[in-house]
Amino acid sequence: MSEKKVQVTIGNTISVDKPSIELKKNQDNVKWVNDAGTQFGIKIPGYPDPSCKADGHKYVCTSGTFPNVGTVKYDVTSPGKPTLDPDLEIIP
């Protein structure tokens, strides 16, 4: 299993360093990290919510693996900020 790291930056808006992530079906998961410790949420339609928690001075959300091939738009949210909707590209 491989963990794909995505850096989440929250200022006036939310941004990620990888707007599209390629994941291998049933093998890869995603770890979203905000180094400033700002809380955020991840919603992936059709999948369980990732586990989110403070980790030292960082805030981290970690997903499970993905059993279905295809492209999934997911939401990154933070209070008072516009929602960001990047992609997960799940490949065989």
Secondary structure, DSSP 4 states (H G I P E B T S, - for coil): -EEEEEEEEESSSEEES-SEEEEETTTEEEEEEETT----EEE-TTSPPPEEEEETTEEEEE-----S-EEEE-EEE-TTSPPB--EEEEE-
